[in-house]
Amino acid sequence: MNLLAIETATEACSAAVLTDAGLVERCELAPRRHAELLLPMCEAVLAEAGLSRRQLDAIAVGRGPGAFTGVRLAIAAAQGIALALDRPVITISSLAALALQAPDVGQDATLAVIDARMGEVYAGAFRPTADGGLEALGDESVGAATALRLPAAACWAVVGTGWTAFPDALRAHLPADPLYADGQRYPQAGAVARLAAPLARAGHGVAAELALPVYLRDKVALTLEEQRRGG
């Protein structure tokens, strides 16, 4: 299985290739430069892995949630490559890709939180599975950190920029201080690839045109009139 993965839902732009020989990945924190960096980054990881595009079996992509422009870019790039090669696409939650980066410190659950701006966070709760994957514990959400609803779990790890932005508000929802917390983590293409690989092997990819983004938030910004009315 040769898999190209793309993730650009946050400030981090990343690409990865997963083969039977291992994982090759690149990542750069480069807000507003994703469109410039992404395709050269894809070519770089393919070259390092010793693969041509034609040797790819599937394309994996972080489907969001995250920055609208970044999510759209990742989906469009994945669709374009998949269409050109006639390969399936596997869409992976960017929050799940973020949660996969939490180390195993004995937590019962991991909270992945991305700063969504406008005083809100994208959030998802996950539990590690025996095969190294993740199980979602409920629906992903976007909203004020103070209004977050979490499933019951005794011990938590927390990853993502939402922790840096709203540590006190998030801590208030936890039964105790997290066993691990890192507010400098971002979704990565390498994690997208690892989550997508078993799905690709099982034939669960979709046609390029069916690979859809997940935004959660329907509105990027308030109109001027709504701002004048106080939202």
Steps between C-alpha positions, in 0.01 A plus 500: 500500500643833387307793641543875455350711781428873517405717799461880490205570733705718737816713493696180432541394139604137472529211255601140556551175314435170677639182345582153625851637562380773735386861516653805332353834604553872477339777703538875517319758712424748226171691531378632164767309306331161474405540133863580418651218704265205471566353154880539521480334842306210347764461230776508763354218710432290189859549386641407840280189509621410150151500352333652199141620520393202290621266775254642751204282597293769670497861616417589861400846612415683821138601439480758779374656708738792493567816305262519204772590249730225623231232500389598149859492375566151637180356357556665161859376482402146597216500246726629224769240559247218540314596183820516297607156622153341527564414864264497801504762774480432873382794709619516861389732778763765564408478869565125498837562333575746779388262775720221363803708595429481872741255664366207698520623859222280633215730398149366452429760233670771298349842434612658172429874491584749225467873554213594266538876555198715583527368858426139401669162471462201274490201731490122483543229762666170412601175665804297389425158354702182531610515135659843539205692362237719662134472588296821496308561822209696361467767235757768428392852586575868466407752766615697799751317717281576801209311338692184410330169581720199562424131545576344835863396544718501809837590346562726203774615268451827311667606175461795268508876482168526680686410819734796457209733428259385773680290764288605796168458321597154374647391832166580664332222297750233604465290817867569583803662342589321175770235520651662192432835333670660201361815342766506227381194310340516156335239277768330291492315169694214655216439744247530216694230315512265799125534558421462131717194428268232644203663328684503168598134537137413571386682187316779679619786280255708298509655154672838493178696450352340813788611725333782690626753757359529851485858623261472802463877496256621235608861518855633480428852616216722605372753253553864585131537577509204740807646669318831548210312657741317730500169308 
